[in-house]
Each structure stands twice: as C-alpha cells, then as structure tokens.
Amino acid sequence: MDVRENVRRAIDVMTAWTSDSGYEFTWSRLVENVVNEPDGEIMLLMGFVNLAGELGIKLERATGQAMRSHLQDIALKYH
C-alpha cells in the first residue's frame, strides 16, 4: 500500500468535511475514495490512521502537551 496515497485520500475526505455543512460533499468524497479501488476502505482507513498521527504530532508540538494527554481528553469526551 502506498502510504502517501492513502494519506492523500484521507486529506481529501477531511477537506470536504471541513467545508461541507450538509455533508453531501463529504459523503461523495468518502464513497469516491472507497468504491473506486480494490481495498479502498482499508486504504482510506490507513490514511486516516496516518493523518491522525501527523495531526497528533503537530498538536503535541504546538501545545507542549504529550499526545497521550490529548488522547485521554478526547477519550473522556466519548466515554
């Protein structure tokens, strides 16, 4: 699997999500990235895992707090 391509796919979906109030565009980008490739869902999932890691590292550097601390805060929200 091409890590760069997988992350690019995740960025495509997340970019749509940040600009789409009704979520129709986000859904279309998600579907486009999943159905047009064999194993598209796995590729997109791995892209999101890598993207989340990259964003976590940036957040850690920007705030000075360990990524684990941020993850714990988010986990509390969804507990």
MDTraj code that builds the backbone (N, CA, C; nanometers):
import mdtraj as md
import numpy as np

residues = "MET ASP VAL ARG GLU ASN VAL ARG ARG ALA ILE ASP VAL MET THR ALA TRP THR SER ASP SER GLY TYR GLU PHE THR TRP SER ARG LEU VAL GLU ASN VAL VAL ASN GLU PRO ASP GLY GLU ILE MET LEU LEU MET GLY PHE VAL ASN LEU ALA GLY GLU LEU GLY ILE LYS LEU GLU ARG ALA THR GLY GLN ALA MET ARG SER HIS LEU GLN ASP ILE ALA LEU LYS TYR HIS".split()
xyz = np.array([
    [0.0835, -0.1186, 0.0000],
    [0.0000, 0.0000, 0.0000],
    [0.0878, 0.1246, 0.0000],
    [0.0467, 0.2228, -0.0749],
    [0.1191, 0.3489, -0.0842],
    [0.0719, 0.4429, 0.0276],
    [0.1571, 0.4620, 0.1285],
    [0.1207, 0.5431, 0.2450],
    [0.0829, 0.6847, 0.2016],
    [0.1602, 0.7441, 0.1130],
    [0.1327, 0.8811, 0.0682],
    [-0.0042, 0.8917, 0.0012],
    [-0.0359, 0.7955, -0.0815],
    [-0.1660, 0.7963, -0.1494],
    [-0.2793, 0.7782, -0.0491],
    [-0.2594, 0.6918, 0.0479],
    [-0.3625, 0.6702, 0.1499],
    [-0.3881, 0.7973, 0.2302],
    [-0.2819, 0.8674, 0.2684],
    [-0.2976, 0.9922, 0.3429],
    [-0.3635, 1.0976, 0.2547],
    [-0.3264, 1.1011, 0.1276],
    [-0.3894, 1.1956, 0.0354],
    [-0.5402, 1.1736, 0.0293],
    [-0.5819, 1.0488, 0.0281],
    [-0.7246, 1.0160, 0.0269],
    [-0.7935, 1.0656, 0.1546],
    [-0.7294, 1.0435, 0.2675],
    [-0.7860, 1.0891, 0.3950],
    [-0.7957, 1.2418, 0.3981],
    [-0.6945, 1.3095, 0.3486],
    [-0.6979, 1.4559, 0.3430],
    [-0.8105, 1.5029, 0.2522],
    [-0.8330, 1.4337, 0.1421],
    [-0.9427, 1.4673, 0.0510],
    [-1.0769, 1.4628, 0.1238],
    [-1.0998, 1.3572, 0.1995],
    [-1.2270, 1.3426, 0.2719],
    [-1.2378, 1.4464, 0.3840],
    [-1.1304, 1.4658, 0.4595],
    [-1.1336, 1.5623, 0.5699],
    [-1.1497, 1.7059, 0.5193],
    [-1.0890, 1.7371, 0.4066],
    [-1.1057, 1.8704, 0.3481],
    [-1.2514, 1.8926, 0.3105],
    [-1.3135, 1.7918, 0.2535],
    [-1.4562, 1.8025, 0.2214],
    [-1.5374, 1.8213, 0.3491],
    [-1.5032, 1.7479, 0.4541],
    [-1.5758, 1.7555, 0.5808],
    [-1.5668, 1.8953, 0.6410],
    [-1.4511, 1.9596, 0.6294],
    [-1.4344, 2.0929, 0.6886],
    [-1.5086, 2.2009, 0.6121],
    [-1.5494, 2.1731, 0.4897],
    [-1.6143, 2.2762, 0.4088],
    [-1.7586, 2.2449, 0.3741],
    [-1.8148, 2.1391, 0.4312],
    [-1.9461, 2.0900, 0.3895],
    [-2.0428, 2.0888, 0.5068],
    [-2.1324, 2.1858, 0.5087],
    [-2.2279, 2.1932, 0.6196],
    [-2.3372, 2.0865, 0.6108],
    [-2.3688, 2.0410, 0.4921],
    [-2.4745, 1.9417, 0.4773],
    [-2.4243, 1.7992, 0.4664],
    [-2.2962, 1.7811, 0.4541],
    [-2.2288, 1.6521, 0.4473],
    [-2.2509, 1.5735, 0.3183],
    [-2.3228, 1.6297, 0.2212],
    [-2.3399, 1.5579, 0.0943],
    [-2.2065, 1.5464, 0.0211],
    [-2.1290, 1.6567, 0.0194],
    [-1.9994, 1.6542, -0.0478],
    [-1.9040, 1.5597, 0.0238],
    [-1.9058, 1.5632, 0.1564],
    [-1.8202, 1.4730, 0.2339],
    [-1.8532, 1.3285, 0.2003],
    [-1.9807, 1.2968, 0.1982],
    [-2.0227, 1.1600, 0.1666],
    [-1.9767, 1.1206, 0.0270],
    [-1.9879, 1.2109, -0.0700],
    [-1.9465, 1.1793, -0.2069],
    [-1.7957, 1.1540, -0.2135],
    [-1.7163, 1.2307, -0.1379],
    [-1.5709, 1.2103, -0.1366],
    [-1.5366, 1.0775, -0.0687],
    [-1.6084, 1.0453, 0.0371],
    [-1.5864, 0.9186, 0.1058],
    [-1.6160, 0.8019, 0.0125],
    [-1.7306, 0.8056, -0.0500],
    [-1.7701, 0.6978, -0.1415],
    [-1.6711, 0.6876, -0.2571],
    [-1.6349, 0.8008, -0.3134],
    [-1.5397, 0.8027, -0.4250],
    [-1.4083, 0.7337, -0.3864],
    [-1.3608, 0.7599, -0.2673],
    [-1.2334, 0.7037, -0.2238],
    [-1.2428, 0.5583, -0.1816],
    [-1.3614, 0.5101, -0.1524],
    [-1.3769, 0.3713, -0.1076],
    [-1.4114, 0.2774, -0.2227],
    [-1.5004, 0.3163, -0.3104],
    [-1.5511, 0.2208, -0.4101],
    [-1.4683, 0.2117, -0.5378],
    [-1.3845, 0.3081, -0.5656],
    [-1.3112, 0.3072, -0.6919],
    [-1.1776, 0.2345, -0.6864],
    [-1.1468, 0.1729, -0.5766],
    [-1.0213, 0.0990, -0.5617],
    [-1.0493, -0.0338, -0.4921],
    [-0.9823, -0.1390, -0.5350],
    [-0.9884, -0.2612, -0.4546],
    [-0.9267, -0.2298, -0.3175],
    [-0.9866, -0.2750, -0.2136],
    [-0.9414, -0.2478, -0.0763],
    [-0.9437, -0.0988, -0.0432],
    [-1.0307, -0.0235, -0.1102],
    [-1.0397, 0.1204, -0.0890],
    [-1.0709, 0.1580, 0.0546],
    [-1.1543, 0.0776, 0.1203],
    [-1.1891, 0.1094, 0.2595],
    [-1.0678, 0.0931, 0.3521],
    [-0.9860, -0.0082, 0.3272],
    [-0.8652, -0.0294, 0.4080],
    [-0.7639, 0.0815, 0.3797],
    [-0.7499, 0.1175, 0.2526],
    [-0.6566, 0.2238, 0.2156],
    [-0.6961, 0.3554, 0.2823],
    [-0.8256, 0.3863, 0.2805],
    [-0.8720, 0.5103, 0.3424],
    [-0.8547, 0.5042, 0.4935],
    [-0.8867, 0.3919, 0.5542],
    [-0.8687, 0.3763, 0.6982],
    [-0.7222, 0.3959, 0.7375],
    [-0.6314, 0.3339, 0.6651],
    [-0.4891, 0.3505, 0.6948],
    [-0.4455, 0.4956, 0.6726],
    [-0.5028, 0.5610, 0.5733],
    [-0.4740, 0.7026, 0.5522],
    [-0.5173, 0.7862, 0.6699],
    [-0.6356, 0.7564, 0.7249],
    [-0.6836, 0.8296, 0.8425],
    [-0.5964, 0.8030, 0.9654],
    [-0.5482, 0.6807, 0.9813],
    [-0.4600, 0.6492, 1.0936],
    [-0.3323, 0.7322, 1.0831],
    [-0.2722, 0.7359, 0.9658],
    [-0.1510, 0.8141, 0.9461],
    [-0.1760, 0.9636, 0.9592],
    [-0.2875, 1.0113, 0.9057],
    [-0.3222, 1.1526, 0.9172],
    [-0.3429, 1.1912, 1.0633],
    [-0.4126, 1.1073, 1.1382],
    [-0.4344, 1.1348, 1.2808],
    [-0.3013, 1.1408, 1.3550],
    [-0.2095, 1.0532, 1.3220],
    [-0.0781, 1.0548, 1.3840],
    [-0.0033, 1.1839, 1.3537],
    [-0.0066, 1.2257, 1.2279],
    [0.0592, 1.3504, 1.1885],
    [-0.0020, 1.4702, 1.2616],
    [-0.1338, 1.4735, 1.2682],
    [-0.2010, 1.5839, 1.3378],
    [-0.1734, 1.5799, 1.4876],
    [-0.1657, 1.4606, 1.5443],
    [-0.1330, 1.4473, 1.6860],
    [0.0064, 1.4998, 1.7175],
    [0.1013, 1.4709, 1.6317],
    [0.2382, 1.5204, 1.6498],
    [0.2410, 1.6730, 1.6415],
    [0.1686, 1.7295, 1.5438],
    [0.1626, 1.8759, 1.5326],
    [0.0980, 1.9378, 1.6566],
    [-0.0079, 1.8757, 1.7059],
    [-0.0762, 1.9260, 1.8250],
    [0.0159, 1.9193, 1.9466],
    [0.0880, 1.8105, 1.9580],
    [0.1823, 1.7935, 2.0684],
    [0.2885, 1.9035, 2.0653],
    [0.3432, 1.9292, 1.9490],
    [0.4459, 2.0327, 1.9351],
    [0.3897, 2.1720, 1.9608],
    [0.2678, 2.1957, 1.9148],
    [0.2072, 2.3286, 1.9288],
    [0.1693, 2.3606, 2.0727],
    [0.1305, 2.2595, 2.1480],
    [0.0807, 2.2837, 2.2838],
    [0.1822, 2.2500, 2.3933],
    [0.2802, 2.1697, 2.3600],
    [0.3756, 2.1255, 2.4605],
    [0.3229, 2.0121, 2.5476],
    [0.1999, 1.9680, 2.5218],
    [0.1417, 1.8554, 2.5959],
    [0.1640, 1.7269, 2.5171],
    [0.1866, 1.6196, 2.5885],
    [0.2064, 1.4901, 2.5240],
    [0.0805, 1.4478, 2.4485],
    [0.1011, 1.3782, 2.3393],
    [-0.0118, 1.3305, 2.2597],
    [-0.1043, 1.2440, 2.3446],
    [-0.0474, 1.1656, 2.4334],
    [-0.1278, 1.0791, 2.5210],
    [-0.2289, 1.1612, 2.6008],
    [-0.1879, 1.2789, 2.6470],
    [-0.2774, 1.3673, 2.7219],
    [-0.3951, 1.4118, 2.6350],
    [-0.3666, 1.4473, 2.5120],
    [-0.4733, 1.4878, 2.4199],
    [-0.5675, 1.3714, 2.3919],
    [-0.5110, 1.2532, 2.3749],
    [-0.5941, 1.1350, 2.3502],
    [-0.6837, 1.1044, 2.4699],
    [-0.6305, 1.1216, 2.5900],
    [-0.7115, 1.0992, 2.7100],
    [-0.8261, 1.1998, 2.7178],
    [-0.7986, 1.3257, 2.6837],
    [-0.9048, 1.4275, 2.6822],
    [-1.0157, 1.3905, 2.5839],
    [-0.9763, 1.3456, 2.4674],
    [-1.0743, 1.3079, 2.3652],
    [-1.1510, 1.1838, 2.4107],
    [-1.0813, 1.0883, 2.4712],
    [-1.1472, 0.9656, 2.5195],
    [-1.2535, 0.9990, 2.6230],
    [-1.2248, 1.0956, 2.7101],
    [-1.3236, 1.1359, 2.8111],
    [-1.4505, 1.1914, 2.7453],
    [-1.4317, 1.2616, 2.6369],
    [-1.5469, 1.3185, 2.5667],
    [-1.6388, 1.2080, 2.5131],
    [-1.5814, 1.0958, 2.4710],
    [-1.6588, 0.9881, 2.4101],
    [-1.6824, 0.8707, 2.5055],
    [-1.6542, 0.8889, 2.6314],
    [-1.6721, 0.7825, 2.7301],
    [-1.8188, 0.7614, 2.7590],
])
top = md.Topology()
chain = top.add_chain()
for i, resn in enumerate(residues, 1):
    res = top.add_residue(resn, chain, resSeq=i)
    for name in ("N", "CA", "C"):
        top.add_atom(name, md.element.get_by_symbol(name[0]), res)
traj = md.Trajectory(xyz[None], top)
